Amino acid sequence: MNFFISDAWAQGADAGGSLFSLLPLVVIFVLFYFLLIRPQQKRAKQHKEMVAALKKGEEIVTNGGLLGKVTEVSDNFVTVEVSSGLNVRIQRQSISQVMPKGTY
């Protein structure tokens, strides 16, 4: 009956095969690091520096879309003048970007 079914013989152990089986996982991790993780960390660092450098008189946009001028800066909150006589107090972290002078 060996005519229809071939015998299964043990193969010799290949030391380099286990290294090459991990290679695709390492390549995927490196790609994720350079395409996803590193740019996100860079953006977070830039946002943190921008929020720390806020000062009175700058024109900003919040995450909610409010455009206004900074009138007062404290440790955790910023007072923004949205319209003449209308001041809104927001958290510093909710500021998305600083606009060029003259936008407001």
Secondary structure, 3 states (H helix, E strand, C coil): CCCCCCCCCCCCCCCCHHHHHHHHHHHHHHHHHHHHHHHHHHHHHHHHHHHHCCCCCCEEEECCCCEEEEEEECCCEEEEEEECCEEEEEEHHHEEEEECCCCC
